[in-house]
Amino acid sequence: MHMIRTFHSIGQGAFYTEEFDGFTVVYDCGSDNNIPLIEKEIRGIFEQNQKIDAVFISHLHADHVNGLAYLLGYCNVKKVFLPLINENVRLNLHVYNALENRLELPIIQSILDLGENQTSIGDTQFIFVPETGDESQPEILGEATDFDTVNSKNVFQNPKIGLPSFSKWVFIPFNFRNQSRSNDLKNRLIANNLDFDSIEEFESLWNDADKRVLLREIYNSIPGSLNANSLTLYSGPEIKAGGHFFYRYIPFSHRHYFGHLTGGLYFGDYEAKGTQKWNQFINHYKDFWDLVGTVQIPHHGSRHNYNREINLNYPKLSIISAGYSNCHRHPHSSTVRDIIKDGGLPIMITERTGSRLIYEIIEI
């Protein structure tokens, strides 16, 4: 049995695939302001109508999701997993788009319109992962649920999904429970007589130039960002199994034996730097942290999201997806410096084809 893991060269965005024997998984599918690029990459790796078993979406920002509509139309996507969208998340997303002057994509609007009576788009099921994570109550991950039994008709509570064809391989999403920031924001809005409970009420405030300035100031004053709700994903062995190794094709040309360090962690734009967010993240993945050899560095290498604990345990392949020339100047120099200081191996994935990283994991 073997698996091909690919970090695709789509620039300022995120698009990663794992191809097992007869089973395909995608994490995020977007490229900031370059939809034709990610559509071309999709056509390059997949055949038309090819089956994709699962797509995990970290969050509904355009640079992580603006290729999803094309993927759904081009391939036969069975299931999409993404963070549970409650009214608070829905409102925060709308406010974020207003602050960033971004139009809401039709695919985002279609997802937001899903509800109890509609849980699919076309033939694709959408499964919402509820918020978890509480330091006072340790996470208990039970037996892995088979992919075929996870469906959109029931609340997805067991956060461990197994892949029977690849022995003891599991997928574990994590949707951080973020109450403190929302409560802080709500209190500041009330204090300034700017409280709103619906998109319509927000738009009424937003149309007032003076209130718009004040709204922006309040949002900017709150520590952290709306990226805190990014869905993370562990993809790797459930237990330490002796006998996997990497064979790195691009940009490397030689074979490395990595033993059991075949697990991958995808952060999306998760705010790993925050103490509470990091503690809850580690609490969720504590039984798998020693199996991780590859991490996708959160938020394109932003210094506000990187946590040095990622590489302090032992060095990892540290994947940074960022545009070759981007207005955010990602990755931040301090992030790359800290990765190197801690013994990690930073690998830049840009829109340049030669930066694409592909390696194989073989079960022996």
C-alpha positions as CSV (number, residue, x, y, z in Angstrom):
1,M,0.0,0.0,0.0
2,H,1.2,3.5,-0.7
3,M,0.1,7.1,-0.7
4,I,1.2,10.2,-2.7
5,R,1.0,13.5,-0.8
6,T,1.3,16.7,-2.9
7,F,1.5,20.3,-1.9
8,H,0.4,22.1,-5.1
9,S,2.0,25.2,-6.6
10,I,-1.0,27.6,-6.6
11,G,0.6,30.6,-4.9
12,Q,-1.1,32.6,-2.2
13,G,-3.6,29.9,-1.2
14,A,-3.9,26.3,-0.2
15,F,-4.4,23.1,-2.2
16,Y,-3.1,19.8,-0.9
17,T,-3.9,16.2,-2.0
18,E,-3.4,12.7,-0.7
19,E,-3.9,9.9,-3.2
20,F,-4.1,6.4,-1.7
21,D,-4.8,3.2,-3.6
22,G,-8.4,3.9,-4.6
23,F,-9.0,6.7,-2.2
24,T,-8.4,10.5,-2.6
25,V,-8.5,13.3,-0.1
26,V,-8.1,17.1,-0.7
27,Y,-7.4,19.7,1.9
28,D,-8.5,23.3,0.9
29,C,-8.9,24.4,-2.7
30,G,-8.2,28.0,-3.4
31,S,-5.7,30.6,-4.7
32,D,-5.9,34.3,-3.9
33,N,-7.0,36.2,-7.0
34,N,-5.8,33.4,-9.3
35,I,-8.7,31.1,-10.0
36,P,-7.5,30.1,-13.5
37,L,-4.3,28.8,-11.9
38,I,-6.0,26.5,-9.4
39,E,-8.4,25.3,-12.1
40,K,-5.4,24.4,-14.3
41,E,-3.8,22.6,-11.4
42,I,-7.0,20.6,-10.8
43,R,-7.1,19.5,-14.4
44,G,-3.4,18.6,-14.2
45,I,-3.8,16.2,-11.3
46,F,-7.3,14.8,-11.8
47,E,-9.1,13.2,-14.7
48,Q,-12.6,14.6,-15.5
49,N,-15.3,12.9,-13.4
50,Q,-12.6,11.2,-11.2
51,K,-13.8,10.2,-7.8
52,I,-12.6,12.3,-4.8
53,D,-13.7,10.7,-1.6
54,A,-13.3,13.6,0.8
55,V,-12.5,17.3,0.7
56,F,-11.7,19.1,4.0
57,I,-12.1,22.9,3.9
58,S,-10.4,24.9,6.6
59,H,-12.6,28.0,6.4
60,L,-14.6,30.0,3.9
61,H,-12.0,32.6,2.9
62,A,-11.6,32.9,-0.9
63,D,-7.9,31.9,-1.0
64,H,-8.9,28.6,0.5
65,V,-12.1,27.9,-1.3
66,N,-12.4,29.7,-4.6
67,G,-11.4,26.6,-6.6
68,L,-14.0,24.4,-4.9
69,A,-16.9,25.1,-7.3
70,Y,-14.7,24.1,-10.2
71,L,-13.5,20.9,-8.4
72,L,-17.2,20.0,-7.7
73,G,-18.0,20.4,-11.3
74,Y,-14.9,18.7,-12.8
75,C,-14.7,15.7,-10.4
76,N,-17.1,13.4,-8.6
77,V,-16.7,14.7,-5.1
78,K,-18.4,12.4,-2.5
79,K,-18.1,14.4,0.7
80,V,-17.0,17.9,1.9
81,F,-16.1,18.4,5.5
82,L,-15.9,22.0,6.9
83,P,-16.4,23.9,10.2
84,L,-20.0,24.0,11.5
85,I,-21.5,27.3,10.4
86,N,-23.6,28.8,13.1
87,E,-25.1,32.3,13.0
88,N,-22.1,33.8,14.7
89,V,-19.7,32.3,12.1
90,R,-22.0,33.4,9.3
91,L,-22.1,37.0,10.5
92,N,-18.4,37.1,11.2
93,L,-17.7,35.9,7.6
94,H,-20.0,38.6,6.2
95,V,-18.3,41.3,8.3
96,Y,-14.8,40.0,7.3
97,N,-15.7,40.3,3.6
98,A,-17.0,43.8,4.1
99,L,-13.9,44.9,5.9
100,E,-11.6,43.3,3.3
101,N,-13.7,44.6,0.4
102,R,-14.3,41.1,-0.8
103,L,-17.4,39.9,-2.7
104,E,-18.9,36.7,-1.4
105,L,-18.3,33.9,-3.9
106,P,-21.4,32.0,-5.2
107,I,-20.0,28.7,-3.8
108,I,-19.7,30.4,-0.3
109,Q,-23.3,31.6,-0.6
110,S,-24.4,28.1,-1.6
111,I,-22.7,26.6,1.5
112,L,-24.2,29.3,3.8
113,D,-27.6,28.4,2.4
114,L,-27.3,24.8,3.4
115,G,-29.5,23.7,6.4
116,E,-31.4,20.8,7.9
117,N,-33.5,20.2,4.8
118,Q,-30.6,20.6,2.3
119,T,-27.3,19.0,3.2
120,S,-25.9,18.6,-0.3
121,I,-24.9,20.5,-3.4
122,G,-25.6,18.3,-6.4
123,D,-24.4,14.8,-5.5
124,T,-21.9,16.1,-2.9
125,Q,-22.7,15.7,0.8
126,F,-21.6,18.5,3.1
127,I,-20.7,17.5,6.6
128,F,-20.2,20.2,9.3
129,V,-17.7,19.5,12.0
130,P,-18.9,21.0,15.3
131,E,-16.7,23.1,17.6
132,T,-14.6,21.1,20.1
133,G,-11.8,21.8,22.5
134,D,-12.0,22.5,26.2
135,E,-9.0,22.5,28.4
136,S,-11.0,21.5,31.4
137,Q,-12.4,18.4,29.7
138,P,-9.7,16.3,27.8
139,E,-10.6,15.1,24.3
140,I,-11.7,11.5,24.1
141,L,-11.3,10.0,20.6
142,G,-13.0,6.7,20.3
143,E,-12.9,4.1,17.7
144,A,-12.4,5.4,14.2
145,T,-15.6,5.8,12.1
146,D,-15.5,4.5,8.6
147,F,-15.8,7.1,5.9
148,D,-18.9,5.4,4.4
149,T,-20.8,5.7,7.6
150,V,-20.2,9.4,8.1
151,N,-23.0,11.3,6.5
152,S,-24.8,14.7,6.5
153,K,-27.9,13.4,8.1
154,N,-26.4,13.1,11.6
155,V,-24.2,15.5,13.6
156,F,-20.6,14.5,13.1
157,Q,-19.5,13.9,16.7
158,N,-16.7,11.3,16.5
159,P,-13.7,13.3,15.2
160,K,-11.7,10.3,14.0
161,I,-12.3,8.8,10.6
162,G,-10.6,5.6,9.6
163,L,-9.3,4.4,6.2
164,P,-9.5,0.6,6.3
165,S,-7.6,0.0,3.1
166,F,-4.5,1.7,4.6
167,S,-3.9,0.0,7.9
168,K,-4.5,2.2,11.0
169,W,-4.5,5.4,9.0
170,V,-6.9,8.1,10.3
171,F,-8.1,11.6,9.5
172,I,-8.8,13.8,12.6
173,P,-10.3,17.3,12.0
174,F,-10.4,19.9,14.8
175,N,-12.7,22.9,14.9
176,F,-11.5,25.2,17.7
177,R,-14.2,26.5,20.1
178,N,-13.7,30.3,20.1
179,Q,-16.0,31.9,22.6
180,S,-13.9,34.6,24.2
181,R,-13.2,36.7,21.1
182,S,-16.8,36.7,20.1
183,N,-17.9,37.8,23.6
184,D,-15.2,40.5,23.7
185,L,-16.4,41.8,20.4
186,K,-20.0,41.8,21.4
187,N,-19.3,43.8,24.6
188,R,-17.3,46.4,22.7
189,L,-20.1,46.8,20.1
190,I,-22.7,47.2,22.8
191,A,-20.6,49.8,24.6
192,N,-20.5,51.8,21.4
193,N,-24.2,51.4,20.5
194,L,-23.2,49.4,17.4
195,D,-24.6,46.0,18.4
196,F,-26.2,44.0,15.5
197,D,-27.7,40.5,15.4
198,S,-28.3,40.1,11.7
199,I,-26.6,40.8,8.3
200,E,-29.4,43.3,7.6
201,E,-28.6,45.2,10.8
202,F,-24.9,45.2,10.1
203,E,-25.4,46.5,6.5
204,S,-27.5,49.3,7.9
205,L,-24.7,50.4,10.2
206,W,-22.1,49.8,7.4
207,N,-23.9,52.3,5.1
208,D,-23.3,55.0,7.7
209,A,-19.8,56.4,6.9
210,D,-19.1,57.5,10.5
211,K,-20.3,54.2,12.0
212,R,-18.3,52.3,9.4
213,V,-15.1,53.9,10.6
214,L,-15.9,53.1,14.2
215,L,-16.9,49.5,13.3
216,R,-13.5,49.0,11.6
217,E,-11.7,50.4,14.6
218,I,-13.5,48.1,17.0
219,Y,-12.8,45.0,14.9
220,N,-9.1,46.0,14.5
221,S,-8.8,46.4,18.3
222,I,-9.8,42.8,19.1
223,P,-6.8,40.5,19.6
224,G,-6.6,37.8,17.1
225,S,-8.6,37.5,13.9
226,L,-11.5,35.6,12.2
227,N,-8.9,33.0,11.1
228,A,-9.2,31.5,14.6
229,N,-12.0,29.1,13.4
230,S,-9.8,27.4,10.8
231,L,-10.5,23.7,10.6
232,T,-7.2,21.7,11.1
233,L,-6.6,18.1,10.0
234,Y,-4.3,15.3,11.0
235,S,-3.8,12.7,8.4
236,G,-1.5,9.9,9.5
237,P,-1.2,6.5,11.3
238,E,-3.2,5.9,14.4
239,I,-0.4,4.2,16.2
240,K,3.4,4.1,15.9
241,A,4.0,1.6,13.1
242,G,7.5,0.6,12.2
243,G,8.0,0.9,8.5
244,H,7.0,3.8,6.4
245,F,9.4,6.0,4.5
246,F,9.4,9.1,2.3
247,Y,10.6,9.1,-1.3
248,R,10.7,12.8,-2.2
249,Y,10.4,13.5,-5.9
250,I,10.2,17.3,-6.1
251,P,12.3,19.3,-5.3
252,F,14.5,16.5,-3.9
253,S,15.9,13.6,-5.8
254,H,17.0,11.1,-3.1
255,R,15.3,8.7,-0.7
256,H,15.0,9.3,3.0
257,Y,13.8,6.9,5.7
258,F,11.6,8.6,8.2
259,G,10.3,5.6,10.2
260,H,6.9,6.4,11.8
261,L,7.0,10.1,11.1
262,T,4.5,9.9,8.2
263,G,1.7,11.9,9.7
264,G,0.8,15.2,8.3
265,L,-0.8,18.2,10.0
266,Y,-2.7,20.8,8.0
267,F,-3.3,24.1,9.8
268,G,-5.1,26.2,7.2
269,D,-5.0,29.7,8.8
270,Y,-5.2,28.5,12.4
271,E,-4.0,30.9,15.0
272,A,-1.5,28.5,16.6
273,K,0.4,31.3,18.4
274,G,-2.4,32.0,21.0
275,T,-1.9,30.1,24.2
276,Q,-5.5,28.9,24.5
277,K,-5.7,28.0,20.9
278,W,-2.4,26.1,21.1
279,N,-3.2,24.2,24.3
280,Q,-6.6,23.1,22.9
281,F,-5.0,22.1,19.6
282,I,-2.3,20.0,21.4
283,N,-4.9,18.5,23.7
284,H,-6.9,17.3,20.7
285,Y,-3.8,15.8,18.9
286,K,-1.8,14.7,21.9
287,D,-1.8,11.0,21.0
288,F,-0.6,11.7,17.4
289,W,1.9,14.6,17.8
290,D,4.8,12.1,17.9
291,L,3.7,10.7,14.6
292,V,3.9,13.9,12.6
293,G,6.8,14.5,10.2
294,T,5.2,17.2,7.9
295,V,3.3,20.3,8.9
296,Q,1.6,22.9,6.7
297,I,2.7,26.2,8.4
298,P,-0.5,28.2,9.3
299,H,-1.6,31.3,7.4
300,H,1.1,31.3,4.7
301,G,3.9,31.8,7.3
302,S,2.4,34.8,9.1
303,R,4.2,35.7,12.3
304,H,0.9,36.1,14.1
305,N,-0.1,32.4,13.5
306,Y,3.2,30.5,13.9
307,N,4.0,28.8,17.2
308,R,7.6,27.6,17.8
309,E,6.3,24.5,19.5
310,I,5.5,23.2,16.1
311,N,9.2,22.4,15.4
312,L,10.6,22.4,19.0
313,N,9.5,18.8,19.6
314,Y,11.7,17.6,16.7
315,P,12.3,19.0,13.2
316,K,9.6,18.6,10.6
317,L,9.1,19.4,6.9
318,S,7.5,22.8,7.3
319,I,5.4,23.6,4.2
320,I,4.7,27.3,3.5
321,S,2.2,28.1,0.8
322,A,2.6,31.8,-0.3
323,G,2.6,33.8,-3.5
324,Y,6.0,34.4,-5.0
325,S,5.3,38.2,-4.8
326,N,2.4,38.9,-2.4
327,C,1.2,42.1,-0.8
328,H,1.3,40.5,2.7
329,R,5.0,39.7,2.4
330,H,4.3,36.1,3.5
331,P,6.1,34.3,4.9
332,H,7.4,36.6,7.6
333,S,11.1,36.5,8.0
334,S,10.8,35.7,11.7
335,T,8.7,32.7,11.0
336,V,11.3,31.2,8.6
337,R,14.1,32.1,11.0
338,D,12.4,30.3,13.9
339,I,11.7,27.2,11.8
340,I,15.4,27.0,10.9
341,K,16.5,27.8,14.5
342,D,14.4,24.9,15.8
343,G,15.8,22.5,13.2
344,G,12.8,22.5,10.9
345,L,13.1,22.4,7.1
346,P,11.1,25.3,5.6
347,I,9.9,24.5,2.1
348,M,8.3,27.3,0.1
349,I,5.4,26.4,-2.3
350,T,4.6,29.3,-4.6
351,E,2.8,29.5,-8.0
352,R,6.1,28.4,-9.7
353,T,5.7,24.9,-10.9
354,G,9.2,23.9,-9.7
355,S,8.2,24.6,-6.1
356,R,5.6,21.8,-6.0
357,L,6.4,19.1,-3.4
358,I,5.4,15.5,-4.0
359,Y,6.5,12.5,-2.0
360,E,5.4,9.0,-1.4
361,I,4.6,7.1,1.8
362,I,4.9,3.3,1.5
363,E,3.7,0.8,4.0
364,I,6.2,-1.9,4.6
